[in-house]
Amino acid sequence: MEHLELFFKSIFIDNMVFATFLGMCSYLAVSKKVSTAVGLGAAVIFVLAITVPLNWLLDQYLLQEGALRWLGPEYEAYDLSFLSFIMFIATIATMVQLVEIIVEKFSPSLYNSLGIFLPLIAVNCAILGGSLFMQSREIPTLGLATTYGIGSGIGWFLAILAIAAIREKIRYSNVPAPLRGLGITFIITGLMAIGFMSFGGMLTGGDEAPKEEVETAVVKEAETSEAKELKTLANNTKVNE
């Protein structure tokens, strides 16, 4: 249940594009055609699914304060958290290079259509944001980190796929001249972000207090009110006497 909750939350509620507006450069530049958007979105899913759990392992067993205790008690006091950015970016750059080699080998047309934006995944803030959010939210297990990475990638993929499909359709629409191009794209993105905000109520049902606690609180409140009424009645009786 925890994996499913984190998966849907990372896709809809904490969407990289619509909730935190990360990765907007690639999102706007490569979303003119659905075919290129699908290719880049799949690459982002792959990179996030690999780098987030790898960076979780680095954070747990190398970077955190006391993470080096597995080397011996004399290393327990070491804190290498200042290397987080360097290590995370190095992991991301390695995976992006691997993706670039695979795409160029098996789909040269997609490689040419993505152009410079494929290697720029290495500096895509959505990719680094996934690892940093994983670290700041203190995701406890490797499995949850993998789920979060895949969910975040799918959320970014859905965002760029949706805007690409819309941009292909609005080419045939009568858009006012000042809004053509990025103007109408920003407006559509804002409206889609508002729509995704509605998913924020999906996972709030578990925050309600249990039924027994509610009943106990009601009984205590009733007893308190009754005691106050008896005290007031006793004071009025003394005054009358």
N, C-alpha and C positions, 0 to 999 in steps of 0.2 A: 504493500500500500504506500509505503514511504517513497519507493522508487517511482510509482505511478504519479503520485502527487507532485514530486519534484519535476518529473518529465513534463507534465502539462503546465506546471507553473512557469518553467523556463521557456516554453513555447509561446504561451498566450499572455501571461501576467507580466513576466519579466522579459518580454521580447527585446532582443538586442537593438532593434531599429525603433520600434514604436514606444518602448518604455524608457530606454536610455539614449536613443539616437546615436548609437555607435555603428561604425562602418558605413557612414553616409556617403563617402566619396565613391566607393565601388557601387553602392546601392543606386546612386543617381547616374553614374557613368555607364554602367553595364546593363541597365534595365530598359534599353530601347527595343530589344528583341527578346522574345521568350526563350529562344534557343540558347543564346549566350547567358541569359539569367539562370537557366537550369544548370548549365555547365559550371558557372562560378558558384552557384548555391551548393551544388554537390561537392565541389572542392572545399568550400567552407565547412560543410558538415564533416567531411573526412578529417580536415585539419583540427577542428575543435574536438572531435571524438578521440583523436590520438593525443593531442597536446595537453588537454585538461587533465586526464588521468596521469600522464607522464609528469606534468608539473606538480600534481598532488603528491606523487612519490618523492619528487625532489624536495618539496616543502616539508613533508613529514620526516624524511630520513636524512636531510642535509641542511636545510635552510633555517628551520625554526630553532628557537633557543632550546637547547637540550636535545636536539634531534640526533646529535652524534653520539649519544650514549651507547649505541650499539658497537662503537669502536672501543669503548672502555670507559670507566668512571672518570678518568682524567680529562675526557673530552666533553663531558656533560655540560660544562659551563660555557661552551662556545656558542655564539649566536651569529649565524651567517645570513640573517634575514636581509641585510643590506645588499646582498647579491641577487635578490629575487628578480628584479627587472632584467638583469643581464642573463640569468639562467633561463628565465621564461622565454625571452626573445630568442635566445640561441636554440632552444627546443623548437619554437615555432618556425624559425628560419630553416632548420633542418627538414622539418616535415613539408614545408612549402616547396623546398627544392625537390623533394621526392615527388610531390604532386606534379610539379612542372615537368619533370622528366617523364612521368607516366602519361600525362596528357599529350605532350609533344610526340611520344612514341605511338600512341594508339589513336589519337584524334588530332591530326595536324590542322584540320580546318577549325576546330574549336580553339586550338592553341593560338592560331592567327587571329581569330575574332576577339579573343579575350585580350590579346596584346599585352601591354605593360601591366594590366591590372591583375594578371595571374601571379607574377612575382611580388606584386605589391600586397598580396595577402599577408606577407610577412610583417608588414607594418600596418595592417588593418586593425584599427583599435578594437573592433568586435572580437577578434581572435585573442588579443592580449587581455581584453576585458573579461573574457570567459575565465581565464586563469586567475586573474586578480579577484574577481567576484567569488570564485571557488575558495580562494585563500581568505578573503575577508569574512565570508559567511561560515568559515570553519566547517566545511563539509566533512563528516567524520570518517567515511569509508571510501575505498577505491571504487567500489561498485556505484555508489551515489555520485562520485565525481565523473565517472564515465556516463552515467545517465544524464547528469547536468550538461556535459559537453555535447552529447548527441542532441538533447532537447534544445539547447541554445543554437546549435547549427541548423536544426530543422526550423526553428523560429525565424532565423535570418533568411533561410531558403524560402519559406512561405512569404516573407515580406517582399523580397526582390521578385519572386514569381508573380505575386499579385500586382505589383506596380508595373511590371513589364507587360502583363496582359492588358492592363488598363491603358498604358501608353500606346500600345499597338492599336487599340480601339479608338482612342481620342484623336488619332491622326485624321480620321474621317469625320470628326465632329467640328462644329463651328465655334471654335474657341476664340475669344477676343484676342486681337493681335498682341496687346501688352502682356498677356498671360501665357502665350505659347512657349513651349519648351519647358524650362525649369520652373517657371512661375506656376503653371497649373500642376506640375509634379509636386511642388512643395505643398500646395493646397490639398491635393489628394492625399499626400502622406500625412498631413495634419488631421484630416478627417478619418483616415484609417487608424491613426493613433488614438483618437477619441473613441472609435469603435472598440479597439482592443482594451481600452481602459475598463469597458463594461465587464470584461472577464475577471476583474479584480474581486468580484463577489463569489467566484466559483468555489473557493476553498476556505471560506470563512465560517462554514457551519460547525466545524469542530471547536470553535472558540466559545461556544455557549456552555454555560455551567451545567453540570449533570442535574437530572431531575431531583434526585434526593437532596442535593445541596440547596436547590431552589426551595423545596418544601421545608427544609430545616430553617432557612432564612425567614420564610413567611411565618412559621410558627413562632420563632423568636421575636419577630416584629410584633405579632399579635400579643404575645405575653408581655412585652414591654409596654404596649399601649394600654393593656388591661391594668398593669401595675400603676401606670401614671394616673389612670382614672380613679383607682382605689385611693391613691394618695391624695388626689385632689378632693375626693369626697370626704376623706377623713379630716382634712384641713378645714373644709367648709363646716363640718359638724362641730369642730372645736370652736370655730368663730361664733357659731350660733349659740353654743352653750355659754 
